[in-house]
Amino acid sequence: MMGAASQIILLLSAIIAPSAPFILPHKLRSIPPSTLLSTAYGHEYVQPLNIEEEAFRDLDSFQNWAYNYGIQQCDSFTLSSNQPEYGQADVFASTSADIPAGTSVLYVPEELILTSSKAMAELRGPEMNAAEKVLSSINADTELRQFYLMIKILVELQKGEESPWYPYLNSLPRYYTNAASMTPFCCLCLPSLMRKLAVRERGNMSRLSVSSIKLIPYLNDDIKYDVELCNWVYQVVYTRSVETDDGDLKLVPMGDYFNHGSDYTEIETSYDELGNFYAYTTYDVPAGSPLRISYGDPTNPSFLFARYGFIEDDTPATFCKIIPPHVNKDMEDLGYSESRMLFYANGEVSQEVWDILLYQYLSGNAISNRRLLMKAHSESDYDTKQMLHDKYYGETSQMLLNHIEEFLAQLDKLSNKAYERMREVDDHPRLPLIMKHNEFVRQSFIAVRQLYFGY
């Protein structure tokens, strides 16, 4: 029997979008298998996908597959493409007509959704103990969900066109501009925080794509020793899966074509009690607009660049790049974090930046006033905090200016390093985007310097 929540959702869909009401989909033409032996063993590996970066993405077959397998779309839902400034053409969901707020635009049946929980239920067993021990030995236990989702995709790739998900997988991008796709030289052209994130992403990909996959008994040697293929599957999982409130990771065919929006988003997503996926408009969306969701905190563009490989022109703020050698509990209480230590696009500096600068100055010059600062902060004594900020503004503002100047000098060196190798862009195709990232950071720092110091 259908639950009350599902009845309400479907009723709203029919009322809000009477021209194209959604109906319950038919079952999969080929039901995804549910046991280890039927999914993993007995398939010769013939690579069905060309994973070269210039490979053709078969979107027509994917859209036919989506229709035949019960994915429902409103009439104006479409997959559009554009050529970004750097990289290959991007394919994303958009609307060809005006859509009122609250309209159902997409429905994906649960059977089509690839999830970490289903992958672990299907594939986890004694055969996987050796692979999991390797994950534990390289401190990758936290990536177990992603790992099993990767294995599930590799199992489906091993089936070739026999896989129910073949048309979906064949529609996915092959070219990425994120940190995991960068060359070691590219990483050397990034500022310290971004370089740290890039090295972490590349290291994580190497750990999951190389070491433990080789120990999986039901993958053929041709697939588990194909590092490029395993790296591509890593990219699919880490750039297209979403985490739900219950901690599950989900790859939603068609639902993963919503791009990211930093300023606002057109789409809100949800799941009913059966696990079916729904997407609704959050406001009146005009024709020709992209349909976007949020991939993460828009004030953390370094993470978005490292994980997903894009830079938003309208990013509202960025981490100020003040990285103390040690962050203690006092500094955490004052708000030290990459999501709160911000330089805004208009040149403003978050309160947390000023608080940390003041704390650092008092730590070396006036310990008693540092204790006074922490007491005022814990008691929400704004007047005392402001008195301390006013008293030491000359010192903290000079610390801020020194940081800006030093960081801009660092960016100059990094940009010069990248520019010298631009003639080798075929070997390092992400260099132009890295230079754009560095220039974005530069402009953020210059805006702060202009606002506070007049140049």
Secondary structure in CASP SS format (residue, H / E / C, confidence):
PFRMAT SS
TARGET T0000
AUTHOR 0000-0000-0000
METHOD secondary structure of the structure
MODEL  1
M C 1.00
M C 1.00
G C 1.00
A H 1.00
A H 1.00
S H 1.00
Q H 1.00
I H 1.00
I H 1.00
L H 1.00
L H 1.00
L H 1.00
S H 1.00
A H 1.00
I H 1.00
I H 1.00
A C 1.00
P C 1.00
S C 1.00
A C 1.00
P C 1.00
F C 1.00
I C 1.00
L C 1.00
P C 1.00
H C 1.00
K C 1.00
L C 1.00
R C 1.00
S C 1.00
I C 1.00
P C 1.00
P C 1.00
S C 1.00
T C 1.00
L H 1.00
L H 1.00
S H 1.00
T H 1.00
A H 1.00
Y C 1.00
G C 1.00
H C 1.00
E C 1.00
Y C 1.00
V C 1.00
Q C 1.00
P C 1.00
L C 1.00
N C 1.00
I C 1.00
E C 1.00
E C 1.00
E C 1.00
A C 1.00
F C 1.00
R C 1.00
D C 1.00
L H 1.00
D H 1.00
S H 1.00
F H 1.00
Q H 1.00
N H 1.00
W H 1.00
A H 1.00
Y H 1.00
N H 1.00
Y C 1.00
G C 1.00
I C 1.00
Q E 1.00
Q E 1.00
C C 1.00
D C 1.00
S C 1.00
F E 1.00
T E 1.00
L E 1.00
S E 1.00
S E 1.00
N E 1.00
Q C 1.00
P C 1.00
E C 1.00
Y C 1.00
G C 1.00
Q C 1.00
A C 1.00
D E 1.00
V E 1.00
F E 1.00
A E 1.00
S E 1.00
T E 1.00
S C 1.00
A C 1.00
D C 1.00
I E 1.00
P C 1.00
A C 1.00
G C 1.00
T C 1.00
S E 1.00
V E 1.00
L E 1.00
Y E 1.00
V E 1.00
P C 1.00
E H 1.00
E H 1.00
L H 1.00
I C 1.00
L E 1.00
T E 1.00
S H 1.00
S H 1.00
K H 1.00
A H 1.00
M H 1.00
A H 1.00
E H 1.00
L H 1.00
R C 1.00
G C 1.00
P H 1.00
E H 1.00
M H 1.00
N H 1.00
A H 1.00
A H 1.00
E H 1.00
K H 1.00
V H 1.00
L H 1.00
S H 1.00
S H 1.00
I C 1.00
N C 1.00
A C 1.00
D H 1.00
T H 1.00
E H 1.00
L H 1.00
R H 1.00
Q H 1.00
F H 1.00
Y H 1.00
L H 1.00
M H 1.00
I H 1.00
K H 1.00
I H 1.00
L H 1.00
V H 1.00
E H 1.00
L H 1.00
Q H 1.00
K H 1.00
G H 1.00
E H 1.00
E H 1.00
S C 1.00
P C 1.00
W C 1.00
Y H 1.00
P H 1.00
Y H 1.00
L H 1.00
N C 1.00
S C 1.00
L C 1.00
P C 1.00
R C 1.00
Y C 1.00
Y C 1.00
T C 1.00
N C 1.00
A H 1.00
A H 1.00
S H 1.00
M C 1.00
T C 1.00
P H 1.00
F H 1.00
C H 1.00
C H 1.00
L H 1.00
C C 1.00
L C 1.00
P C 1.00
S H 1.00
L H 1.00
M H 1.00
R H 1.00
K H 1.00
L H 1.00
A H 1.00
V H 1.00
R H 1.00
E H 1.00
R H 1.00
G H 1.00
N H 1.00
M H 1.00
S H 1.00
R H 1.00
L H 1.00
S H 1.00
V H 1.00
S H 1.00
S C 1.00
I H 1.00
K H 1.00
L H 1.00
I C 1.00
P C 1.00
Y C 1.00
L C 1.00
N C 1.00
D H 1.00
D H 1.00
I H 1.00
K H 1.00
Y C 1.00
D C 1.00
V H 1.00
E H 1.00
L H 1.00
C H 1.00
N H 1.00
W H 1.00
V H 1.00
Y H 1.00
Q H 1.00
V H 1.00
V H 1.00
Y H 1.00
T H 1.00
R H 1.00
S C 1.00
V E 1.00
E E 1.00
T C 1.00
D C 1.00
D C 1.00
G C 1.00
D C 1.00
L E 1.00
K E 1.00
L E 1.00
V C 1.00
P C 1.00
M C 1.00
G H 1.00
D H 1.00
Y H 1.00
F C 1.00
N E 1.00
H E 1.00
G C 1.00
S C 1.00
D C 1.00
Y C 1.00
T C 1.00
E C 1.00
I E 1.00
E E 1.00
T E 1.00
S E 1.00
Y E 1.00
D C 1.00
E C 1.00
L C 1.00
G C 1.00
N C 1.00
F E 1.00
Y E 1.00
A E 1.00
Y E 1.00
T E 1.00
T C 1.00
Y C 1.00
D C 1.00
V E 1.00
P C 1.00
A C 1.00
G C 1.00
S C 1.00
P E 1.00
L C 1.00
R E 1.00
I E 1.00
S C 1.00
Y C 1.00
G C 1.00
D C 1.00
P C 1.00
T C 1.00
N C 1.00
P H 1.00
S H 1.00
F H 1.00
L H 1.00
F H 1.00
A H 1.00
R H 1.00
Y H 1.00
G C 1.00
F C 1.00
I C 1.00
E C 1.00
D C 1.00
D C 1.00
T C 1.00
P C 1.00
A E 1.00
T E 1.00
F E 1.00
C C 1.00
K C 1.00
I C 1.00
I C 1.00
P C 1.00
P C 1.00
H C 1.00
V C 1.00
N C 1.00
K H 1.00
D H 1.00
M H 1.00
E H 1.00
D H 1.00
L H 1.00
G C 1.00
Y C 1.00
S C 1.00
E C 1.00
S C 1.00
R C 1.00
M C 1.00
L E 1.00
F E 1.00
Y E 1.00
A C 1.00
N C 1.00
G C 1.00
E C 1.00
V E 1.00
S C 1.00
Q H 1.00
E H 1.00
V H 1.00
W H 1.00
D H 1.00
I H 1.00
L H 1.00
L H 1.00
Y H 1.00
Q H 1.00
Y H 1.00
L H 1.00
S H 1.00
G H 1.00
N H 1.00
A C 1.00
I H 1.00
S H 1.00
N H 1.00
R H 1.00
R H 1.00
L H 1.00
L H 1.00
M H 1.00
K H 1.00
A H 1.00
H H 1.00
S H 1.00
E C 1.00
S C 1.00
D C 1.00
Y H 1.00
D H 1.00
T H 1.00
K H 1.00
Q H 1.00
M H 1.00
L H 1.00
H H 1.00
D H 1.00
K H 1.00
Y C 1.00
Y H 1.00
G H 1.00
E H 1.00
T H 1.00
S H 1.00
Q H 1.00
M H 1.00
L H 1.00
L H 1.00
N H 1.00
H H 1.00
I H 1.00
E H 1.00
E H 1.00
F H 1.00
L H 1.00
A H 1.00
Q H 1.00
L H 1.00
D H 1.00
K H 1.00
L H 1.00
S H 1.00
N H 1.00
K H 1.00
A H 1.00
Y H 1.00
E H 1.00
R C 1.00
M H 1.00
R H 1.00
E H 1.00
V C 1.00
D C 1.00
D C 1.00
H C 1.00
P C 1.00
R C 1.00
L H 1.00
P H 1.00
L H 1.00
I H 1.00
M H 1.00
K H 1.00
H H 1.00
N H 1.00
E H 1.00
F H 1.00
V H 1.00
R H 1.00
Q H 1.00
S H 1.00
F H 1.00
I H 1.00
A H 1.00
V H 1.00
R H 1.00
Q H 1.00
L H 1.00
Y H 1.00
F H 1.00
G C 1.00
Y C 1.00
END
